[in-house]
Amino acid sequence: FKVSVPPAYSGGQNVYNELVKFLYPVRNIDDFNDLPIPFVCIATDVETGEEVVLRDGYLPEAVMASGTLPSLFEPARINGKVLIDGGVVNNYPIDEVRKMGADIIIGVDVQHGLRNRESLLTATEVLLQINNYRTVLDMAEKSKKTDIYIKPDMVDYSIIDFNLDDVIIKSGEEAAREKFDALKEVAAKQNKNRPVRERIVSNDTLSVNRLVILESENYSRGYVKGKLRFDTDKPTTFSRVHQGISNLAATGNFHTIHYRLRDNDGEQEMVLDLNENKSKSFIRLGAHYDNLYKTAAILNYTRKSLITRDDVSSFDFIIGDNIRYKLQYYVDKGFYWSFGFNSRFNEFEKDVSFDLVRSNFDIQAGANVNTVNIDITDFTNQVYVQTVLREEFAFRTGIEHKFIKYSTKTLGQNVNTPVGGTSGERTFLEKSSFYSAFGQLTFDTYDDKYFPSKGLYFDGDFHFYVFSSDFNDNFKEFSIAKAKVGTAIPFLDKFSVNVEAEGGFKLGTSNVSTFDFILGGFGTNLLNNFTPFFGYDYLALPGNAFVKAYGRLDYEFAPKNHLMFTANYANVEDDIFRTGEWFTLPSYSGYGIGYGWESFLGPMQMHYSWTPEGKTNSFFFSLGYWF
């Protein structure tokens, strides 16, 4: 392992995508002298520091290389050379333009001069200052060689002020108008009749008939096609092409992704040049707090290409108030069926109502027992296959082994001994392994997992439990089905509403209550069929079937700061779909008001919740990503 800083802040993928789109009409011109307006640009060989003059090739690649700012964008690779911004050695190539036959040079100088010490406040500004030493001195001579020299006022701007594009362009226009008379004089001297060029009309539609992927060591063609998510035999759009490239870039498996759109033998082909990320192993650290798992720190180890191409393995070791782990291995075949293995261990303890324990397990206790401190242990292993459509839609099916243990010291007895056994002994309410087949269907276009403001969501899950070690001697085959559907809609300027409905039920006559739905609490990473419900504490409302409606109003009063009002309603009881109770007025309701912050540590949320059904109220707090 080696701790290192990334070579650049960004791969520049979005910039390259736009260059490919806007320069698409001249995609088949290799010699830049044959362009409607002859063109040349300069890059710098990062290994030798020498100037590289780019006069031919694929135009978007040349333009990108010429503007690849050191440390900001990933260096470009052309003809075996690693290239960065040509401004490092020649920021104003007036001599090269003269050699192309230009009689009159109209030049625009957009660099600012050297800054004083008060302006050099960051490492980026210092690096830019060092980069400008040579070019500022060179401009003193080059400006004299320029026939019409246009110098916008750039004192207040730097080359990385992309968000100020409108005011910078306006500054350039104002500087050009000062030279407008000189420009008109040049125009008046032009007496050569030039053919009228047709206006280039931007068209978002294109056809990619053939996909050529240059050799990739660790990723198969199926993997790449699966991330691109568009068919080569159907018309597509630049938007879909860009989304596919973004999907590929989001994997983090490639430093840069350059592609060329060319006509070849009457067909249009896309040639993908993938510069693979040589780093295959990663260690990440994180922290989290919530009311259920309490304090937790996570150490994640991720390894790509561990066993075969296209695979990724991940191991989370979680320490804190509760020791946990999560192991994932996934072979992503993209366009084809993928497969994987998951293993997870979770445990926590929680005070719950004795009525909940008594209603679900055959337990006797004295009349003075009101609450029970229950220890919950879950050990789950899954083997599955999965197919993904357009990254938002996924179908997964597989087999699962789950070991569940519910135990407590509160009751002072063991189920294997007569009631009223030795005080202090642990009572085991459940201690069984369950084996099932499962299927899961997910569609997710939410723009944010924790504070969604737009998008759609659906998640459906079905488990068929076929065998158990049967600690309580009450197992029969049964199934659990559940689904959740939601939407988030923005309105006005800073408001959004998130509305969701979910429900679940048990099929079969088994007396096993281990997988019953239990509503209460707050969170996004609860176990099994534990379901969040404002107004009640965790593990408060049990039943083998439930329906729930949820709504949240979000006001983002400042960037990344949210005020939220939440309401939820539910019916939860045994067999409510058989009795028709699911379609009656809700028996339970809860409300919450809270604040959320998209912090650098992850989402921070605090909610005060209450219910009109009783005097209970709860305060929920979480910091960091849920794991």
Steps between C-alpha positions, in 0.01 A plus 500: 500500500606855434321809620486749214323809375299466175689636197214736421186644651290378205529274201338772289245253364211745475719749311608231256138389448401854402795532261400178324144626463579851375776386262296207368437661155877492425559156654651354181761774440843388621714781356418819688603705194197352322255633757268782384732727701854355520596423857806427713545456875787444739550243776788423734671163534484447875802266498741723306349847539518544123244677285277274289327659200170326418407540134314175438312219672160487664406863565327457841805313632737771379292783649465310829875435521577864426278613788584231756596720793761336725352352820149602392445249217650157442790516246402403145667222303555547126738296283675356803563839660358626828381856437387795709401861431712659227493826692777363720749554214313710242181669606474722191622312188524801270800366306321173417201694365733716285652184354150387398480805270320761709568859380318670787500373856201575721588376847310478825709480817291367789774433753540730796832630621694382800315532830625664817552316828156593634336309213704180536290335769467141374725230357313521169565875472871448572523229231326726249739783590801274433345392170456865397862613555617413150185583306460848652856591403455358147184706443694826515661411164211305348250780554718726282478247214120501518319726250183531707564418864191450717555485875191441717518604863582173681636643824214361708484160328716191467505215248299281738206739545268285288193617690565860387483422129228758429684796652832393346342477153344842554842639593640357176220657298563840657872476420426401139265796451786732589677363190188496287614773260827317434311177442272673247805634314636147467161377379484777236834391351380147433424475128535129446170334423451206729231238452214537741516222756180340614416564861576200717186387678548313824318167497472291813417180312763262369545135415784283626512193277818349633676512836876449504662462843875528505666232709392503865693279737254465786158576352309301240299624206179393673590708805569811290185459289296447814613834640442686172137384491419581138447269203734523203225407255259779595513882474607666822575848632806677632323523834481121522858461380617748764298318766659171399848649514416651839389155622835361390693786660304470827645153558836660576669230293639740240717810523366631170248380243556639154284397209493587134194514277599435138343387174648175373383308191161666503446433870567709805725348759591594853858421598545486878846560643490405868790608719464260791562602857799296614396526865303187584491512879348770719464559873232736621402621844168633623296567810132503588266550792130423536259410779492129416854388420652786702859601424675316219821531302550318172813369333435404138735303279408485131684292242427492128593211268562274800413171328390580147429787262208730583489406868507716810521384861432711806536433872363733769616450857292707740601562859327698772213426733418204274746290301386438143636406161389491137670305221404542133635335187350592163589411143346771282434365152310814408301416189463137613395335826730588788546302819619553853525396863413697815573424863393722788509488879297745711418526865348757733289518814179689563244543778160392369155455646444163667166483316694481172702203629199326652290540185768348278658232720364250753651668805366528854616755755391677811254784494767757579680463164419798275805527276754248380856570393538283193824411321458453126758314291470454123744303282401495131661343192371536143598366159322672213484595134401847383420693187500877473325725249623859457650501852163595655322165465634177652359150542669258740421141591686248710513285811554610858609359833411705805579425863297705748538508874272695736597478866458684828613489861200696620268201539751294703416168336606277211245349269669162536433498878173523691348841543650679797852358448816638653499880512749668273499231233448614144165430337516410132189605311637395163817318400442359153645485154258567213551408134312677224481592134446865426438753226538876506397767251631856537448818301670810636534844342510699825761775470608449863461208740451712811344824370325411171353796315404328174471154355309174533562198719374142517630206698330163514625196691373142526647226722385137501624324815531127436704363790609587853697351788179585690610591852137560611362189324235697310634529144293446187571635154395863465569810292552869570417762236552873530519803272567871517421766241575870514555823316674829574382819333658847517281810504543874538869576539635313801216266593448133423260234617577130539200263509531125552271203559605155611357178627568136563338174599569140593375204297459163672384354829837478674508630857849643451482869596871576460444674167194699600498868414586726793451874452667782689805721503699675231773394257591357162689182587272301729506120511260256341143629529564773757339809348550868597195679638502849651316545829606167648830362622680216323326159512171634631220383266501130395289301257533252214351754258499877469428797277667836544477845341780753538544863398778752555514870416857622451603866498865547399534846650874510426722278285521155663284610795149360535198562720261205488148418613402133491172314542433126482198275550471123527292196573701209636357180644478131422311411179369850425472418129279199580278694740484814285644719775773625267237709319365669814606829656854472634537380857839663546635840405812698571654833415846648503676829453870502431815651359743343254845599384701349215827520690850396396463204740181388333136587563412636842135477606314581819127445541254556781204267452171447678171315467146607598420141609687540828753694699801347327742722315850436371809690394703339223851605404738361241833616363683347207404249234299202621685167489 
